[in-house]
Amino acid sequence: MPAGSFASPLARPSAPVAPSFRAKERLRGRQTVVPRRDKPPGAASIDTADNTPMAQNTNTSLPRKVWRVTKTGSLAGLKLEDDTIAPPDPGEVRIKVKAVGLNFADVFSVLGLYQATPDCPFIPGLELCGVVESIGPPRTNLPEGTVVPEYKIGDKVMAVVRFGAYATVVNAPCHQTRPVPEEWSFAQGAGFLVQGLTAFYALRGLGDVRVGQKVLIHSAAGGCGTFGVGICKAVGAHPIPVVGSDRKKKVLMERFPDINSDEIIIRPKEGQLFGPAVKKAAGCIAVRLGETNDTSDQNTLDEYASCDIVMDATMGDFFAGGWDNLSKGGGRYVVYGAADLTPAGDLSIFDVKGWLKLAYKYLKRPFVDPTNLPGENKSVMGFNLIWMFHKVVVLGELLRDLIALELLAPPVGEEFKFSEADKALRRFQSGETTGKVVLLVGDDE
């Protein structure tokens, strides 16, 4: 199979969304596309930029500040340090960072619970937004079909990196960047790539979401969950958002005022109450759509009051309620995290109580017997986009289709100073935030 091709039909939407002119102009900007011979069927054509060379780098190193993890297990191992960054390598742009987006992977990596975490010391963080400070020479060995945006010094840009975002200056591969829409803030730009791609890959790449389907979305008031709800509405699916409080429900309804209140689930404290809540919400959608008028009959509920897709980053005691209500008509349960296993605080080597509590949750984690899946005609699948960074063509095309949906700008829930990264992570770890949590880098940092 040629480089950059899709390994399976589930690696991308079955029917790509053709980008509108306005969407391409807002988020694409000038770009070069590495010529390819294996253009995916149905892929939208992308104009190739002219041969105007991008500005070259300054060939100088720059001072910067970074948050570096010197020891995992506790936020106390996160240290603010002075550092120096080299000029950008071929295919990179050097970005003066204005905002850094926080993700649950940051918490897990600092605590040493993230499988992809580099060896200490390392700089955490996956996404950022800023302005182009300098530009490296072109890279000549990218796979065919790679989209490489073209910039000039001072352009507003958002980027995703495999760690290293908690810094005031960052070198990022140009193909992992995109221009920021003029009307977006730096904070909004720092909240688009990671969570937007995560939600889109979950729902379209794996879930194959379609018009009319019912989709259960955990943590719907958070970054990924908000994108999930927006994607469902954009493609004509019916989201069943799950939130943790009345306050979060209000925030979600302010962003999506056309969602019926009785189709939003406030997560109960006890897991066994979650399943009935899912069936009730799905039943309300079935009644609204005219699929049934009788939600008292169990057979009717089993047929219509079920979910076609579950998008879950919570797990724990709430897995069963979603799994039991997943359609036997090919339902797909997509897992991309396990917030239930997030420790409430630090996990030092001497924190016996904390480790015992985590071990108890781990031993109680849900199991699915693969031998039962054919009989139930549904599936469970999981992913972590960090293992797909080398799939530059696949991610580029997913991003193209995500941009084409023209979703609302990411909601920013809370902002912290760059010097308050440890405080921001502690707040993020609490599970009480909504929208995107970002670090803002001042001009003097």
Sequence and secondary structure as in RCSB ss.txt:
>XXXX:A:sequence
MPAGSFASPLARPSAPVAPSFRAKERLRGRQTVVPRRDKPPGAASIDTADNTPMAQNTNTSLPRKVWRVTKTGSL
AGLKLEDDTIAPPDPGEVRIKVKAVGLNFADVFSVLGLYQATPDCPFIPGLELCGVVESIGPPRTNLPEGTVVPE
YKIGDKVMAVVRFGAYATVVNAPCHQTRPVPEEWSFAQGAGFLVQGLTAFYALRGLGDVRVGQKVLIHSAAGGCG
TFGVGICKAVGAHPIPVVGSDRKKKVLMERFPDINSDEIIIRPKEGQLFGPAVKKAAGCIAVRLGETNDTSDQNT
LDEYASCDIVMDATMGDFFAGGWDNLSKGGGRYVVYGAADLTPAGDLSIFDVKGWLKLAYKYLKRPFVDPTNLPG
ENKSVMGFNLIWMFHKVVVLGELLRDLIALELLAPPVGEEFKFSEADKALRRFQSGETTGKVVLLVGDDE
>XXXX:A:secstr
  TT  SSGGGS SS     HHHHHHHT SEEE   S   TT        S          EEEEEEEESSTTSG
GGEEEEEEEE    TTEEEEEEEEEE  HHHHHHHTT  TT  SSSB   SEEEEEEEEE    S   TT EEE 
  TT EEEEE SS  SBSEEEEEGGGEEE  TTS HHHHTTTHHHHHHHHIIIIIIS   TT EEEETTTTBHHH
HHHHHHHHHHT EEEEEESSHHHHHHHHHH TTS GGGSEE  SSGGGHHHHHHHHHHHHHHHTTS S  S HHH
HHHHSSBSEEEES  GGGHHHHHTTB TTTEEEEE   GGGS SS   TT HHHHHHHHHHHHT     GGGHHH
HTEEEEE  GGGGTT HHHHHHHHHHHHHT      EEEEEEGGGHHHHHHHHHTT   BEEEEE  TT 
